[in-house]
Amino acid sequence: MVNEDFTNVIWNYILNHVFPAPDYLVVPGYHFTGGFADHAVWKIGTSPRRLILVYEGKRSGGAFHTIHHALQQAVARAHAHSNHSPALVAALGTSFMLADANGTPSTVFVASQNGISELTVSWGAVMQKLGNVRAIYQEWDTERKRLER
């Protein structure tokens, strides 16, 4: 993906697919204190709403330090909402990583240029990881509602 816009458009689709409305809101170009995130995912319909994922993307090219820089941007945005502990996604073209709110990577995926089959294997793992993030926040929301009664 030659520029950051292409990377972000693909992730906009992925995030909207995994976190659908009306339960979630995927916000491109979300303004945090001190800057913008390429995407932020909010769990809505809860009080208070909950930030569950911050995404930062970069165009293809560069090395590990470039994707690490994107991850550090996501960490800074996540820390702007200290009462939340969102999952983080940092993407560099077809390579990306999932991390916790402190920036500790949990998984790194690379879609090679050899064909779509390797991307399909990674895609299944990504969908599972993002599904896990979604399930954790649904459990949290259920427990919060139970405690409010």
Phi, psi and omega per residue, in radians:
M1 nan 1.958 -2.961
V2 -1.191 -0.489 3.096
N3 -2.368 2.889 -3.063
E4 -1.070 -0.594 -3.136
D5 -1.010 -0.734 -3.137
F6 -1.114 -0.774 3.110
T7 -1.028 -0.809 -3.083
N8 -1.198 -0.610 3.115
V9 -1.123 -0.745 3.120
I10 -1.102 -0.751 3.130
W11 -1.223 -0.505 3.035
N12 -1.048 -0.771 3.105
Y13 -1.104 -0.845 -3.119
I14 -1.014 -0.868 -3.076
L15 -1.141 -0.690 3.100
N16 -1.185 -0.502 3.097
H17 -1.266 -0.774 -3.089
V18 -1.354 -0.602 -3.111
F19 -2.080 1.363 -3.025
P20 -1.367 2.679 2.968
A21 -1.228 2.678 0.143
P22 -1.619 0.020 -3.099
D23 -1.383 -0.429 -3.085
Y24 -2.259 2.737 3.078
L25 -2.273 2.039 3.084
V26 -1.681 2.054 -3.034
V27 -1.977 1.892 3.045
P28 -1.235 2.505 3.079
G29 1.068 0.729 -3.084
Y30 -1.252 2.300 -3.123
H31 -1.528 2.061 3.024
F32 -1.864 2.880 3.006
T33 -1.021 2.149 3.106
G34 1.554 0.082 3.091
G35 2.723 -2.985 -3.109
F36 -2.048 2.600 2.947
A37 -1.848 2.557 3.111
D38 -1.047 -0.674 3.049
H39 -2.598 2.548 2.975
A40 -2.279 2.429 3.103
V41 -1.969 2.176 -3.131
W42 -1.982 2.412 2.940
K43 -1.480 2.081 -3.093
I44 -1.952 2.957 -3.087
G45 1.467 0.120 3.065
T46 -2.038 2.801 3.099
S47 -2.207 1.963 -0.022
P48 -1.397 2.839 3.047
R49 -1.095 2.770 -2.997
R50 -2.218 2.219 3.032
L51 -1.336 2.095 -3.090
I52 -1.991 -0.292 -3.138
L53 -2.712 2.425 3.042
V54 -2.129 2.298 -3.107
Y55 -2.109 2.355 2.997
E56 -2.265 2.298 -3.132
G57 -2.153 2.672 3.067
K58 -2.350 2.773 3.121
R59 -1.245 2.896 3.079
S60 -1.062 2.681 -3.135
G61 1.876 3.041 -3.096
G62 1.430 -2.995 -3.080
A63 -2.301 -2.884 -3.105
F64 -0.981 -0.633 -3.110
H65 -1.104 -0.470 3.120
T66 -1.231 -0.785 3.111
I67 -1.215 -0.565 3.079
H68 -1.143 -0.669 3.084
H69 -1.088 -0.746 3.090
A70 -1.074 -0.702 3.116
L71 -1.121 -0.724 3.121
Q72 -1.130 -0.608 3.043
Q73 -1.090 -0.763 3.127
A74 -1.113 -0.695 3.102
V75 -1.058 -0.798 -3.131
A76 -1.061 -0.722 3.126
R77 -1.178 -0.708 3.129
A78 -1.093 -0.680 -3.131
H79 -1.254 -0.274 3.063
A80 -1.170 -0.353 3.070
H81 -2.041 1.351 -2.996
S82 -1.120 -0.322 3.128
N83 -1.530 0.127 3.104
H84 -2.110 2.716 3.055
S85 -2.293 1.263 -3.060
P86 -1.298 2.741 2.929
A87 -1.303 2.742 -3.125
L88 -2.149 2.505 3.007
V89 -2.223 2.235 3.035
A90 -2.118 2.248 -3.090
A91 -2.155 2.484 3.063
L92 -2.289 1.594 -3.051
G93 1.069 -2.093 -3.121
T94 -1.607 0.026 3.069
S95 -1.788 2.502 3.119
F96 -2.739 2.832 3.090
M97 -2.376 2.636 3.022
L98 -1.873 2.468 -3.103
A99 -2.557 2.893 3.057
D100 -1.478 -3.132 -3.036
A101 -1.110 -0.339 3.113
N102 -1.606 -0.031 3.115
G103 1.601 0.169 3.094
T104 -1.368 1.980 -3.084
P105 -1.125 2.407 3.052
S106 -1.826 -0.519 -3.102
T107 -2.694 2.460 3.036
V108 -2.183 2.288 3.138
F109 -2.126 2.513 3.029
V110 -2.301 2.152 3.038
A111 -1.594 1.928 -3.068
S112 -1.290 2.896 3.137
Q113 -1.472 0.075 -3.094
N114 -1.338 -0.181 3.120
G115 2.585 3.000 -3.044
I116 -1.307 -0.351 -3.059
S117 -1.059 -0.715 3.131
E118 -1.203 -0.604 3.074
L119 -1.143 -0.663 3.136
T120 -1.102 -0.727 3.092
V121 -1.090 -0.819 3.109
S122 -1.107 -0.696 -3.113
W123 -1.027 -0.761 3.117
G124 -1.049 -0.733 3.127
A125 -1.178 -0.681 3.116
V126 -1.119 -0.816 -3.138
M127 -1.041 -0.679 3.110
Q128 -1.136 -0.793 3.134
K129 -1.092 -0.809 3.129
L130 -1.148 -0.616 3.050
G131 -1.097 -0.649 3.082
N132 -1.120 -0.728 3.097
V133 -1.042 -0.809 -3.139
R134 -1.058 -0.776 -3.124
A135 -1.108 -0.696 3.128
I136 -1.057 -0.795 -3.123
Y137 -1.240 -0.525 3.059
Q138 -1.190 -0.699 3.070
E139 -1.091 -0.766 3.129
W140 -1.042 -0.758 -3.113
D141 -1.163 -0.714 3.100
T142 -1.085 -0.786 3.129
E143 -1.125 -0.717 3.124
R144 -1.067 -0.773 3.132
K145 -1.115 -0.680 3.126
R146 -1.102 -0.731 -3.117
L147 -1.232 -0.457 -3.142
E148 -1.308 -0.311 -3.119
R149 -1.314 nan nan
